[in-house]
Amino acid sequence: MTQSAVQDNVPLGRRDLGYVAGVILIWIAVWIPRLEGPIDLRWDASAYYVLGTSVAEGKGYRLLNEPGEIEAVQYPPLLPLLVAAHQRVLGTSDYLVVGSRLRLFYLVLSGLYLLAAYLVVRRFLQAPLAFGAVAITGLSFYSFLYPSDSLYAEIPFALLSMLFLLCLWHSERLTFSVMAGVFAASAYLVRTAGLVLLAVWVADSLVRRRFRQAALRTAAAAVPILGWQAHINRVSDSAAYQQPAYPYQRAPYYYSNVTYAENSSLVDPFQPELGNTSPPDMVRRVAQNVLVLPRSIGESAWIPAASLPYLLEKLHRRLHIPWPHPPRDSVVTFAGVCQTLIGIGAVLGAGLLLKRGQWLYPLYFGLSLAIILLTPWASQFWRYLAPLTPLSLMFLVLLLDAAGQRLARRGGAWTRASGFLLAGTVVPMMLAQAVVAAGFLRLLPISYYTADGTERPGRLLTYEPVWHALDPALEFLRRNSDSNAVIATSVPQLTYLRTGRRAVLPPLEKDPDTAARYLDAVPVSYLVLDQLGLPGISERYAAPVIARYPRSWRQVYATPGTGVRVFERIR
């Protein structure tokens, strides 16, 4: 290597136009198969949509699926406000209509995110490697493809984060300084993790020893924080919160109905019987997360380990390779090792940049990781890490380049060759594997139903058969249940959207007698058993109630060939 591929504050040039065009082509290529139909509205996405509907209808910030239409305290309001804006412009809350426009909205947001990410990493990487880092980001399942297919906060947050970093880089100018604060505040109102951006904005002034500016930024940063916390405190102190419509409506395990602080106070929010987190529990949680985090960084930035056996099987068949099929466990283990090395490399690369006196990106990266380490949702780390992927890959390249330069300077032919290979081939190899993985992705069938009951087929990423089996079950409830019925299900907000009926989470109570008593208190009219797997709500907490009280419930529907069943309460 005669010249480092990494250098500080790299100026943009004409050749960047070609790489920007490449980024745009990747963005278009991964979106062409996904342009039709509503955006994915599962899990948190349906909660955002329901909250947006409440705002659009002038009811305030409420979960309309809940008995009593309770005020929400879990989700910051900016994404629901964007949903509400779409509904007001379109004049409808029909998720088939609005969801399709939201898909196009995320198409635009995700493209802007990739372009902003290129400008961010280009500060320290030469154009080819900057392109490689952003291309891998755009092909990453966990960091881009799935988040851009779902009404999650990750893509808006990622875009705002990149815009913040770009503006803060030019914070010597007042306009950019103010815009950095606006983007940071907006990010906080999209995801609570935006608190990190506000902290970095203030730290920028402190590092520059501009204490008056730091005081002004602190005051400005406090506005969105205090505003949202004031809402949370008002709702939490209200009589409606203290005396809910049914006993477990504001239980700490009911994640959509309580604050992050309450939910994360449990050792495991999806197994509340394990109790609240004690100081020793918190130490263990952080220690376990430290061990998990490097692999999670690598998996979020690259490809899911579990997908590699599937990819190798596809290649095996496509290329007619006569070798035996690779053993699944060995492949997953090898992928896990690679992902862990990627994660460790990203962390070390951040430290290397910090050592060079460039603190902005490493501080944002480090504070974000620190917050992630405190959370109990290790299975959701990919979501929290997704907006960091361009930086993770940039830090990895930094480390590889530094190691390659050191080897090249040692003088021997083999060490020079090793240095070149280390810094010059890892990113292309990762990119090639990401291209193959993205090329083999399949869109899976989903069944929507119009108001007259006509089935409208569509396709989504990761909509496995266990999800597809829920579609006719929810349509059965829409057609056959009373308008005042209440449904208990693992996916209450989605069920509300699909049926128009009130829907609640089953009580996460290990004792089936307690769970049955709580269901009576709602009162629940129908109980849906699914096969969604993790987090196992239906299997661990709903099914035992049916088993314990078989005479209180009768099966009224089952999706053929699946374990999805609908039970109606016997009056």
C-alpha positions in Angstrom: 0.0 0.0 0.0 1.5 3.2 -1.1 -1.1 5.5 0.3 -3.5 5.1 3.3 -7.1 4.6 2.4 -7.9 6.6 5.5 -7.2 10.2 6.2 -8.7 12.9 8.3 -11.2 15.4 6.8 -11.1 14.0 3.3 -12.2 16.7 0.7 -15.0 15.8 -1.7 -14.1 15.6 -5.4 -15.6 14.8 -8.8 -15.1 11.1 -8.4 -17.5 11.2 -5.5 -20.3 11.7 -8.0 -19.8 8.2 -9.3 -19.8 6.7 -5.8 -22.9 8.7 -4.9 -24.6 7.3 -8.0 -23.6 3.9 -6.9 -25.2 4.5 -3.5 -28.4 5.6 -5.3 -28.4 2.5 -7.5 -28.2 0.3 -4.4 -31.0 2.2 -2.8 -33.2 1.8 -5.9 -32.3 -1.9 -6.4 -33.2 -2.9 -2.9 -36.5 -1.0 -3.0 -37.8 -2.0 -6.4 -39.3 -5.3 -5.2 -40.8 -3.6 -2.1 -42.7 -0.6 -3.6 -46.2 -2.0 -3.4 -48.5 -2.5 -0.4 -48.7 -1.1 3.1 -45.6 -0.8 5.2 -45.1 -3.5 7.8 -47.2 -2.7 10.9 -46.2 -5.4 13.3 -45.2 -4.9 16.9 -44.2 -1.3 17.8 -45.1 -0.2 14.2 -48.8 -0.8 14.9 -48.5 1.2 18.2 -47.1 4.1 16.3 -49.9 3.9 13.8 -52.6 3.7 16.5 -51.2 6.7 18.2 -51.0 8.6 15.0 -54.7 7.8 14.3 -55.6 9.1 17.8 -53.8 12.4 17.0 -55.4 12.7 13.6 -58.8 12.2 15.1 -58.2 14.9 17.7 -58.3 12.5 20.6 -54.9 13.3 22.0 -52.0 10.9 22.4 -53.9 7.7 23.2 -53.8 4.0 22.6 -57.2 3.5 20.9 -57.0 -0.3 21.1 -57.1 -0.1 24.9 -60.4 -0.1 27.0 -60.6 3.6 28.1 -58.3 4.7 25.2 -55.5 5.4 27.7 -52.8 8.1 27.3 -49.5 6.8 26.0 -46.2 7.2 27.9 -43.9 4.7 26.1 -43.3 6.1 22.6 -42.0 9.6 21.9 -44.5 11.5 19.7 -42.7 12.6 16.5 -43.2 9.4 14.5 -46.9 9.1 15.4 -47.3 12.8 14.5 -45.9 12.0 11.0 -48.4 9.2 10.7 -51.1 11.6 11.8 -50.0 14.1 9.1 -50.3 11.4 6.4 -53.8 10.5 7.6 -54.9 14.1 7.6 -53.6 14.7 4.1 -55.1 11.5 2.8 -58.4 12.0 4.7 -58.5 8.5 6.0 -57.0 6.2 8.7 -57.4 3.1 6.6 -54.1 1.3 7.0 -54.2 -0.1 3.5 -54.3 3.4 2.1 -52.1 5.2 4.6 -49.7 2.3 5.0 -48.9 2.3 1.3 -48.1 6.0 1.4 -46.0 5.5 4.5 -44.0 2.9 2.6 -43.2 5.5 -0.1 -42.3 8.0 2.7 -39.8 5.5 4.1 -38.4 5.0 0.6 -37.5 8.7 0.6 -36.2 8.7 4.1 -34.0 5.7 3.6 -32.5 7.1 0.5 -31.7 10.4 2.2 -30.2 8.4 5.1 -27.7 6.5 2.8 -26.6 9.7 1.1 -26.1 11.5 4.5 -24.2 8.4 5.7 -21.9 8.6 2.7 -21.1 12.2 3.6 -20.5 11.3 7.2 -18.0 8.5 6.6 -16.4 10.3 3.7 -14.9 12.6 6.3 -12.4 10.0 7.2 -12.4 7.4 4.3 -11.3 7.7 0.8 -14.2 7.4 -1.7 -14.0 3.7 -2.5 -14.1 2.6 1.1 -16.7 5.2 2.0 -18.8 3.7 -0.8 -18.1 0.2 0.5 -19.2 1.1 4.1 -22.4 2.7 2.9 -23.1 -0.1 0.4 -22.8 -2.7 3.1 -25.2 -0.6 5.2 -27.7 -0.4 2.4 -27.6 -4.2 1.9 -27.7 -5.1 5.6 -30.9 -6.9 6.6 -30.9 -5.7 10.2 -29.6 -2.2 9.7 -31.5 -1.1 6.5 -33.7 -3.6 4.7 -36.0 -4.6 7.6 -36.1 -1.2 9.3 -37.0 0.5 6.1 -39.7 -2.1 5.5 -41.4 -1.4 8.9 -43.0 1.6 10.6 -40.2 1.6 13.2 -38.3 4.6 14.5 -34.9 3.3 13.3 -34.8 4.9 9.8 -36.0 8.4 10.8 -33.7 8.3 13.8 -30.7 7.1 11.7 -31.3 10.0 9.2 -31.6 12.6 11.9 -28.4 11.2 13.5 -26.4 11.5 10.3 -27.7 15.0 9.6 -26.8 16.0 13.2 -23.2 14.7 12.8 -22.9 16.6 9.5 -24.1 19.9 11.0 -22.1 19.6 14.1 -19.0 19.1 12.1 -19.6 22.7 10.8 -20.8 24.1 14.1 -18.4 27.0 13.9 -21.2 28.5 11.8 -24.3 29.6 13.7 -26.7 28.1 11.2 -25.2 24.6 11.4 -24.9 24.8 15.1 -28.6 25.6 15.5 -29.6 22.9 12.9 -27.5 20.3 14.8 -29.6 21.1 17.9 -32.9 20.9 15.9 -31.9 17.5 14.5 -30.8 16.2 18.0 -34.1 17.4 19.5 -36.1 15.8 16.7 -34.1 12.6 17.2 -35.0 12.6 20.9 -38.7 13.0 20.0 -38.4 10.0 17.7 -36.5 7.7 20.1 -35.4 8.3 23.6 -31.9 7.4 22.6 -31.7 10.8 21.0 -30.7 11.9 24.4 -27.2 10.9 23.4 -27.2 13.4 20.5 -28.3 16.2 22.8 -25.5 15.3 25.2 -22.9 15.3 22.3 -24.3 18.7 21.2 -23.6 20.2 24.6 -20.2 18.4 24.9 -19.1 20.0 21.6 -19.3 23.4 23.3 -17.6 22.1 26.5 -14.7 20.6 24.5 -14.2 23.9 22.7 -14.3 25.7 26.0 -17.3 27.8 25.0 -19.1 27.7 28.3 -21.7 30.3 27.5 -22.6 28.4 24.4 -22.7 25.2 26.4 -25.1 26.8 28.8 -27.4 28.0 26.0 -27.3 24.5 24.4 -28.1 22.9 27.7 -31.1 25.1 28.1 -32.3 24.4 24.6 -31.7 20.6 25.0 -33.7 20.6 28.1 -36.8 21.9 26.3 -37.8 18.6 24.5 -36.6 16.5 27.4 -38.6 18.4 30.0 -41.6 18.6 27.7 -41.8 14.9 27.1 -41.0 14.1 30.7 -43.7 16.5 31.9 -46.2 14.6 29.8 -45.1 11.3 31.2 -45.3 12.7 34.8 -48.7 14.2 34.2 -50.1 10.9 32.9 -48.3 8.8 35.5 -49.7 10.9 38.3 -53.2 10.9 37.0 -56.1 9.0 38.6 -56.7 7.1 35.3 -53.1 5.8 35.5 -53.3 4.9 39.2 -56.7 3.3 38.8 -56.6 1.7 35.4 -59.6 0.1 33.6 -58.4 -3.4 34.5 -55.8 -4.7 37.0 -52.8 -5.2 34.8 -53.3 -2.3 32.3 -50.4 -0.4 33.7 -48.4 -3.4 35.0 -44.6 -3.0 34.4 -44.6 -5.9 31.9 -47.2 -4.3 29.7 -44.5 -2.6 27.6 -46.7 -0.4 25.4 -48.6 1.0 28.3 -45.8 2.0 30.7 -42.6 4.0 30.6 -39.2 2.5 29.5 -38.0 2.9 33.0 -40.8 0.8 34.5 -40.5 -1.9 31.8 -36.7 -2.1 32.0 -36.9 -2.3 35.8 -37.8 -6.0 35.4 -35.0 -8.6 35.2 -36.7 -9.8 32.0 -39.7 -7.8 30.8 -41.1 -10.9 29.0 -40.7 -13.0 32.1 -41.9 -10.7 34.9 -42.1 -13.5 37.4 -38.3 -13.2 37.7 -38.9 -9.9 39.6 -37.4 -6.5 39.6 -33.8 -5.7 38.8 -31.6 -5.3 41.9 -28.1 -3.7 41.8 -26.4 -7.1 41.5 -28.9 -7.9 38.7 -27.9 -4.7 36.9 -24.2 -5.6 37.2 -24.9 -9.0 35.7 -27.1 -7.5 33.0 -24.3 -5.1 31.9 -21.7 -7.9 32.1 -23.8 -10.2 29.9 -24.5 -7.4 27.5 -20.8 -6.6 27.2 -20.2 -10.2 26.0 -23.1 -10.1 23.6 -22.6 -6.6 22.2 -19.6 -7.2 19.8 -21.4 -9.9 18.0 -24.6 -7.8 17.9 -22.6 -5.0 16.3 -21.3 -7.3 13.6 -24.7 -8.9 13.0 -26.4 -5.6 12.7 -23.8 -4.2 10.3 -23.3 -7.3 8.2 -25.7 -10.3 7.8 -27.7 -12.4 10.4 -25.8 -15.5 11.4 -28.9 -17.6 11.1 -29.3 -16.7 7.4 -25.9 -18.1 6.4 -27.0 -21.8 6.3 -29.9 -20.8 4.1 -27.6 -18.8 1.8 -25.2 -21.7 1.5 -28.0 -24.1 0.8 -29.2 -21.8 -2.0 -25.8 -21.5 -3.5 -25.3 -25.2 -3.2 -28.4 -25.8 -5.3 -27.9 -22.9 -7.7 -24.3 -23.8 -8.5 -24.8 -27.6 -8.4 -21.8 -28.1 -6.1 -21.1 -31.8 -5.6 -19.8 -31.3 -2.0 -21.8 -32.3 1.0 -24.0 -29.7 2.6 -22.1 -27.6 5.2 -23.2 -28.4 8.7 -25.6 -25.8 10.1 -24.1 -25.5 13.6 -20.5 -25.1 12.2 -21.6 -22.4 9.8 -23.5 -20.4 12.4 -20.5 -20.7 14.8 -18.1 -19.5 12.2 -20.5 -16.6 11.3 -20.7 -15.7 15.0 -17.0 -15.5 15.3 -16.7 -13.2 12.2 -19.5 -11.0 13.6 -17.7 -10.8 16.9 -14.5 -9.8 15.3 -16.3 -7.1 13.3 -17.8 -5.7 16.4 -14.5 -5.7 18.3 -12.8 -4.1 15.3 -15.5 -1.4 15.3 -14.9 -0.6 19.0 -11.1 -0.6 18.6 -11.4 1.6 15.5 -13.5 4.1 17.5 -10.7 4.2 20.1 -8.1 4.7 17.4 -10.0 7.7 16.0 -10.3 9.1 19.5 -6.6 8.7 20.0 -6.1 10.8 16.9 -7.9 13.6 18.5 -11.2 13.2 16.7 -13.7 12.8 19.5 -17.1 13.6 17.9 -18.0 10.3 16.2 -16.4 8.1 18.9 -18.3 10.0 21.7 -21.6 9.5 19.9 -20.8 5.8 19.3 -19.6 5.2 22.8 -22.5 6.9 24.6 -24.9 5.0 22.4 -23.3 1.7 23.3 -23.3 2.6 27.0 -27.0 3.1 27.0 -27.6 -0.1 25.1 -25.6 -2.0 27.8 -28.1 -0.9 30.4 -31.2 -2.4 28.6 -32.7 -5.8 29.2 -33.6 -6.4 25.5 -30.5 -8.2 24.1 -32.7 -9.8 21.4 -33.5 -6.2 20.2 -29.9 -4.9 20.1 -30.0 -5.0 16.3 -32.7 -2.3 16.4 -30.7 0.0 18.7 -27.5 -0.6 16.7 -29.0 -0.1 13.3 -28.5 3.7 13.2 -24.8 3.2 14.2 -23.9 0.9 11.3 -22.2 3.5 9.0 -20.0 4.5 11.9 -19.3 0.8 12.9 -18.1 0.0 9.4 -16.1 3.2 9.2 -14.3 2.4 12.5 -13.7 -1.1 11.3 -12.0 0.2 8.2 -9.9 2.6 10.3 -8.6 -0.3 12.3 -7.9 -2.5 9.3 -6.1 0.3 7.5 -4.0 1.1 10.5 -3.1 -2.6 11.0 -2.3 -2.9 7.3 -0.1 0.2 7.3 1.8 -1.1 10.3 2.4 -4.5 8.6 3.4 -2.8 5.3 6.0 -0.7 7.1 7.8 -3.8 8.5 9.6 -4.3 5.2 9.2 -8.0 4.4 7.4 -9.1 1.3 5.0 -11.3 3.2 4.2 -8.6 5.8 3.7 -6.0 3.1 1.3 -8.4 1.3 -0.5 -9.2 4.5 -1.0 -5.5 5.2 -2.4 -5.0 1.7 -4.8 -8.0 2.0 -5.9 -7.0 5.5 -7.0 -3.5 4.6 -7.9 -4.0 1.0 -9.9 -7.2 0.9 -12.1 -7.4 4.0 -14.5 -4.7 3.0 -14.9 -6.1 -0.6 -15.5 -9.6 0.8 -18.1 -8.3 3.3 -19.7 -6.3 0.5 -19.8 -9.4 -1.8 -21.4 -11.5 0.9 -24.0 -8.8 1.6 -24.8 -8.6 -2.1 -25.4 -12.4 -2.2 -27.5 -12.3 1.0 -29.7 -9.4 -0.3 -30.0 -11.2 -3.6 -31.5 -14.3 -2.0 -34.0 -12.4 0.2 -37.6 -13.4 -0.4 -40.8 -11.4 0.1 -43.3 -13.6 1.9 -47.1 -13.6 1.4 -49.5 -11.6 3.7 -53.3 -11.5 3.3 -55.0 -8.1 3.8 -58.8 -7.8 3.7 -60.8 -4.9 2.4 -64.0 -3.6 4.2 -66.2 -6.0 2.2 -64.0 -9.0 3.2 -62.2 -9.3 -0.2 -58.7 -10.8 0.3 -55.9 -8.6 -1.0 -52.6 -10.5 -1.2 -49.4 -8.7 -0.5 -45.7 -9.4 0.4 -43.5 -8.4 3.3 -40.0 -9.2 4.5 -39.9 -11.8 7.3 -43.6 -12.5 7.2 -43.2 -16.2 8.0 -46.0 -18.7 7.9 -46.7 -18.3 11.6 -47.6 -14.7 10.9 -49.6 -15.5 7.8 -51.6 -17.9 9.8 -52.9 -15.0 11.9 -54.3 -13.2 8.9 -57.5 -15.3 8.5 -57.9 -15.6 12.2 -58.1 -11.8 12.6 -60.4 -11.5 9.6 -62.7 -14.1 11.3 -62.8 -11.9 14.4 -63.5 -8.8 12.3 -66.5 -10.5 10.6 -67.9 -12.5 13.5 -67.3 -10.6 16.7 -69.5 -8.0 18.3 -68.3 -4.4 17.9 -67.9 -4.2 21.7 -65.8 -7.3 22.0 -62.3 -7.2 23.6 -59.6 -9.5 22.2 -56.6 -10.7 24.1 -53.6 -11.3 21.8 -49.8 -11.1 21.6 -50.2 -8.3 19.1 -53.0 -6.0 20.4 -52.4 -2.9 18.4 -52.1 -4.9 15.1 -55.3 -6.8 16.1 -57.1 -3.5 16.6 -56.0 -2.3 13.1 -57.0 -5.5 11.5 -60.4 -6.0 13.3 -61.5 -2.6 14.6 -62.1 -4.3 18.0 -60.5 -3.4 21.4 -57.4 -5.5 21.9 -55.2 -6.1 24.9 -52.1 -8.1 25.8 -52.8 -11.3 27.8 -51.6 -10.9 31.4 -48.0 -12.1 31.7 -48.8 -13.9 34.9 -47.3 -17.3 35.6 -50.2 -18.4 37.7 -53.1 -19.3 35.4 -55.6 -18.6 38.1 -54.4 -15.0 38.4 -54.2 -14.7 34.7 -57.8 -15.9 34.3 -59.0 -13.5 37.0 -57.3 -10.6 35.2 -58.9 -11.6 31.8 -62.3 -11.7 33.5 -61.7 -8.2 34.9 -61.1 -6.6 31.4 -63.4 -8.4 30.4 -61.9 -10.3 27.5 -64.3 -11.8 24.9 -61.8 -13.7 22.7 -58.4 -15.2 23.3 -56.0 -15.7 20.4 -53.3 -18.4 20.6 -50.5 -18.0 18.1 -47.2 -19.6 17.2 -45.1 -16.5 16.9 -42.3 -17.9 19.2 -40.2 -15.3 20.9 -41.1 -13.6 23.2 -43.5 -16.5 23.8 -46.4 -14.6 25.2 -49.1 -16.9 23.8 -47.3 -20.1 24.7 -46.2 -19.2 28.3 -49.1 -17.1 29.5 -52.3 -17.4 27.4 -52.4 -21.2 26.6 -52.2 -22.2 30.3 -55.4 -20.3 31.0 -57.2 -22.4 28.3 -55.7 -25.6 29.7 -56.7 -24.7 33.2 -60.3 -23.6 32.4 -61.4 -25.5 29.3 -65.1 -25.1 30.2 -64.8 -21.3 30.2 -63.6 -21.1 26.6 -64.7 -22.7 23.4 -62.7 -22.8 20.2 -64.5 -21.0 17.4 -61.7 -20.8 14.8 -58.5 -22.5 13.8 -56.3 -21.7 10.8 -56.0 -25.0 8.9 -52.6 -26.7 9.2 -51.4 -24.4 12.0 -51.5 -23.9 15.7 -53.4 -20.6 15.5 -56.7 -20.8 17.4 -59.3 -18.4 18.5 -61.3 -19.1 21.7 -64.5 -17.3 22.7 -65.5 -16.9 26.4 -68.5 -19.0 27.4 -70.9 -16.7 29.1 
